Protein backbone atom coordinates (compact mmCIF):
# COMPACT_ATOMS: atom_id res chain seq x y z
CA UNK A 1 0.00 0.00 0.00
CA UNK A 2 2.81 2.37 0.83
CA UNK A 3 4.50 1.47 -2.45
CA UNK A 4 1.27 2.30 -4.32
CA UNK A 5 1.16 5.71 -2.65
CA UNK A 6 4.81 6.33 -3.54
CA UNK A 7 4.20 5.28 -7.16
CA UNK A 8 1.19 7.58 -7.33
CA UNK A 9 3.23 10.47 -5.92
CA UNK A 10 6.03 9.78 -8.41
CA UNK A 11 3.50 9.87 -11.28
CA UNK A 12 2.07 13.13 -9.96
CA UNK A 13 5.59 14.51 -9.59
CA UNK A 14 6.41 13.60 -13.22
CA UNK A 15 3.15 15.15 -14.43
CA UNK A 16 3.97 18.31 -12.50
CA UNK A 17 7.47 18.41 -13.98
CA UNK A 18 6.03 18.11 -17.50
CA UNK A 19 3.47 20.79 -16.71
CA UNK A 20 6.20 23.01 -15.26
CA UNK A 21 8.32 22.62 -18.44
CA UNK A 22 5.27 23.51 -20.55
CA UNK A 23 4.60 26.56 -18.41
CA UNK A 24 8.25 27.61 -18.60
CA UNK A 25 8.18 27.32 -22.40
CA UNK A 26 4.95 29.33 -22.53
CA UNK A 27 6.53 31.94 -20.25
CA UNK A 28 9.63 32.12 -22.45
CA UNK A 29 7.39 32.64 -25.51
CA UNK A 30 5.50 35.40 -23.73
CA UNK A 31 8.76 37.11 -22.76
CA UNK A 32 10.00 36.98 -26.38
CA UNK A 33 6.68 38.29 -27.67
CA UNK A 34 6.71 41.08 -25.10
CA UNK A 35 10.24 42.08 -26.10
CA UNK A 36 9.26 42.11 -29.77
CA UNK A 37 6.17 44.18 -28.97
CA UNK A 38 8.24 46.62 -26.94
CA UNK A 39 10.68 47.00 -29.82
CA UNK A 40 7.83 47.57 -32.27
CA UNK A 41 6.24 50.11 -29.94
CA UNK A 42 9.54 51.92 -29.61
CA UNK A 43 9.95 52.04 -33.39
CA UNK A 44 6.40 53.37 -33.76
CA UNK A 45 7.13 56.11 -31.23
CA UNK A 46 10.29 57.10 -33.09
CA UNK A 47 8.42 57.10 -36.39
CA UNK A 48 5.63 59.19 -34.88
CA UNK A 49 8.14 61.67 -33.49
CA UNK A 50 9.89 61.86 -36.86
CA UNK A 51 6.60 62.44 -38.66
CA UNK A 52 5.66 65.19 -36.19
CA UNK A 53 8.99 66.94 -36.75
CA UNK A 54 8.67 66.64 -40.53
CA UNK A 55 5.11 67.91 -40.38
CA UNK A 56 6.16 70.90 -38.29
CA UNK A 57 8.90 71.70 -40.79
CA UNK A 58 6.46 71.49 -43.68
CA UNK A 59 3.93 73.64 -41.83
CA UNK A 60 6.63 76.27 -41.31
CA UNK A 61 7.52 76.24 -45.02
CA UNK A 62 3.93 76.51 -46.25
CA UNK A 63 3.58 80.32 -45.96
CA UNK A 64 6.81 80.89 -47.92
CA UNK A 65 5.77 78.35 -50.54
CA UNK A 66 2.37 80.04 -50.86
CA UNK A 67 4.07 83.42 -51.37
CA UNK A 68 6.32 81.94 -54.06
CA UNK A 69 3.33 80.32 -55.74
CA UNK A 70 1.46 83.64 -55.73
CA UNK A 71 4.50 85.45 -57.19
CA UNK A 72 4.87 82.84 -59.92
CA UNK A 73 1.17 83.09 -60.74
CA UNK A 74 1.50 86.89 -61.04
CA UNK A 75 4.57 86.54 -63.26
CA UNK A 76 2.72 84.05 -65.47
CA UNK A 77 -0.21 86.43 -65.78
CA UNK A 78 2.13 89.32 -66.61
CA UNK A 79 3.86 87.21 -69.27
CA UNK A 80 0.52 86.11 -70.73
CA UNK A 81 -0.62 89.74 -70.91
CA UNK A 82 2.66 90.71 -72.57
CA UNK A 83 2.37 87.88 -75.11
CA UNK A 84 -1.22 88.91 -75.87
CA UNK A 85 -0.23 92.55 -76.34
CA UNK A 86 2.75 91.63 -78.51
CA UNK A 87 0.62 89.26 -80.57
CA UNK A 88 -2.06 91.91 -81.00
CA UNK A 89 0.55 94.53 -81.97
CA UNK A 90 2.17 92.14 -84.46
CA UNK A 91 -1.20 91.29 -85.97
CA UNK A 92 -2.17 94.98 -86.12
CA UNK A 93 1.12 95.91 -87.81
CA UNK A 94 0.64 93.21 -90.46
C-alpha positions in Angstrom: 0.0 0.0 0.0 2.8 2.4 0.8 4.5 1.5 -2.5 1.3 2.3 -4.3 1.2 5.7 -2.6 4.8 6.3 -3.5 4.2 5.3 -7.2 1.2 7.6 -7.3 3.2 10.5 -5.9 6.0 9.8 -8.4 3.5 9.9 -11.3 2.1 13.1 -10.0 5.6 14.5 -9.6 6.4 13.6 -13.2 3.1 15.1 -14.4 4.0 18.3 -12.5 7.5 18.4 -14.0 6.0 18.1 -17.5 3.5 20.8 -16.7 6.2 23.0 -15.3 8.3 22.6 -18.4 5.3 23.5 -20.5 4.6 26.6 -18.4 8.2 27.6 -18.6 8.2 27.3 -22.4 5.0 29.3 -22.5 6.5 31.9 -20.2 9.6 32.1 -22.5 7.4 32.6 -25.5 5.5 35.4 -23.7 8.8 37.1 -22.8 10.0 37.0 -26.4 6.7 38.3 -27.7 6.7 41.1 -25.1 10.2 42.1 -26.1 9.3 42.1 -29.8 6.2 44.2 -29.0 8.2 46.6 -26.9 10.7 47.0 -29.8 7.8 47.6 -32.3 6.2 50.1 -29.9 9.5 51.9 -29.6 10.0 52.0 -33.4 6.4 53.4 -33.8 7.1 56.1 -31.2 10.3 57.1 -33.1 8.4 57.1 -36.4 5.6 59.2 -34.9 8.1 61.7 -33.5 9.9 61.9 -36.9 6.6 62.4 -38.7 5.7 65.2 -36.2 9.0 66.9 -36.8 8.7 66.6 -40.5 5.1 67.9 -40.4 6.2 70.9 -38.3 8.9 71.7 -40.8 6.5 71.5 -43.7 3.9 73.6 -41.8 6.6 76.3 -41.3 7.5 76.2 -45.0 3.9 76.5 -46.3 3.6 80.3 -46.0 6.8 80.9 -47.9 5.8 78.3 -50.5 2.4 80.0 -50.9 4.1 83.4 -51.4 6.3 81.9 -54.1 3.3 80.3 -55.7 1.5 83.6 -55.7 4.5 85.5 -57.2 4.9 82.8 -59.9 1.2 83.1 -60.7 1.5 86.9 -61.0 4.6 86.5 -63.3 2.7 84.0 -65.5 -0.2 86.4 -65.8 2.1 89.3 -66.6 3.9 87.2 -69.3 0.5 86.1 -70.7 -0.6 89.7 -70.9 2.7 90.7 -72.6 2.4 87.9 -75.1 -1.2 88.9 -75.9 -0.2 92.6 -76.3 2.7 91.6 -78.5 0.6 89.3 -80.6 -2.1 91.9 -81.0 0.6 94.5 -82.0 2.2 92.1 -84.5 -1.2 91.3 -86.0 -2.2 95.0 -86.1 1.1 95.9 -87.8 0.6 93.2 -90.5 
